[in-house]
Amino acid sequence: MKTSCSLVLAIIFAIFVIGYTKGRPDFCNLDAEGGRCMAYLRRYYFDQNAGTCKEFIYGGCEGNSNNFESLADCQNTCGMKETLR
């Protein structure tokens, strides 16, 4: 019985650790890229140094995946709850 309890606790702990260390997608660590085009689109990116989502201006083409149309999309993808300008 003691072995069964230990095994169950070990499995629960392993599931917790795997879920906790999953982390954010790699592209959340990329710098914001405005792109080469001349549009003026308000977008959000995750700033890994500040640990939060920030606003930037996107030119409309190129850039990278750390580019979200809304603050909520940035927060949901990269796991942050607040923004700084």
C-alpha positions as CSV (number, residue, x, y, z in Angstrom):
1,M,0.0,0.0,0.0
2,K,2.8,2.4,0.9
3,T,4.5,1.7,-2.5
4,S,1.2,2.4,-4.3
5,C,0.8,5.8,-2.6
6,S,4.4,6.7,-3.3
7,L,4.0,5.8,-7.0
8,V,0.8,7.8,-7.3
9,L,2.4,10.8,-5.6
10,A,5.4,10.5,-7.9
11,I,3.2,10.5,-11.0
12,I,1.2,13.5,-9.8
13,F,4.4,15.4,-9.1
14,A,5.8,14.5,-12.6
15,I,2.7,15.7,-14.3
16,F,2.9,19.0,-12.3
17,V,6.5,19.5,-13.2
18,I,6.1,18.8,-16.9
19,G,3.1,21.2,-17.1
20,Y,4.9,23.9,-15.1
21,T,8.1,23.8,-17.2
22,K,6.4,23.7,-20.6
23,G,7.0,27.4,-20.7
24,R,6.1,29.9,-23.5
25,P,6.8,29.4,-27.2
26,D,10.3,30.2,-28.4
27,F,9.0,33.0,-30.7
28,C,7.9,35.0,-27.5
29,N,11.7,35.6,-27.0
30,L,12.2,37.3,-30.3
31,D,12.7,41.1,-30.5
32,A,9.9,43.1,-32.0
33,E,10.3,43.6,-35.8
34,G,8.4,46.4,-37.4
35,G,9.0,45.0,-40.9
36,R,9.9,46.7,-44.1
37,C,6.6,48.0,-45.3
38,M,5.2,51.4,-44.5
39,A,1.8,50.7,-42.9
40,Y,1.2,51.9,-39.4
41,L,-0.4,49.0,-37.5
42,R,-0.6,49.0,-33.7
43,R,0.6,45.5,-32.5
44,Y,1.8,43.8,-29.4
45,Y,4.9,41.7,-28.7
46,F,6.3,40.0,-25.6
47,D,9.3,41.7,-24.2
48,Q,11.3,39.0,-22.5
49,N,13.5,41.4,-20.6
50,A,10.5,43.2,-19.1
51,G,8.5,40.0,-18.8
52,T,5.4,41.6,-20.2
53,C,3.6,42.4,-23.5
54,K,4.3,45.8,-25.0
55,E,2.9,47.8,-27.9
56,F,4.9,48.5,-31.1
57,I,4.2,49.7,-34.6
58,Y,4.2,47.1,-37.4
59,G,4.8,48.1,-41.0
60,G,2.5,45.4,-42.4
61,C,4.9,42.8,-43.9
62,E,7.8,40.6,-42.9
63,G,8.7,40.7,-39.2
64,N,8.4,37.6,-37.0
65,S,5.9,35.6,-35.0
66,N,6.3,37.7,-31.9
67,N,3.5,40.0,-33.3
68,F,0.0,40.0,-32.0
69,E,-3.1,41.9,-33.1
70,S,-4.3,42.3,-29.5
71,L,-2.9,42.6,-26.0
72,A,-5.1,39.6,-25.1
73,D,-3.6,37.4,-27.8
74,C,-0.1,38.3,-26.6
75,Q,-0.9,37.6,-23.0
76,N,-2.7,34.3,-23.8
77,T,0.2,33.1,-26.0
78,C,3.1,34.3,-23.9
79,G,1.5,34.1,-20.5
80,M,1.6,37.7,-19.3
81,K,-1.1,39.6,-17.4
82,E,-0.1,43.2,-17.8
83,T,1.4,45.7,-20.4
84,L,3.9,48.5,-20.2
85,R,4.4,51.2,-22.8
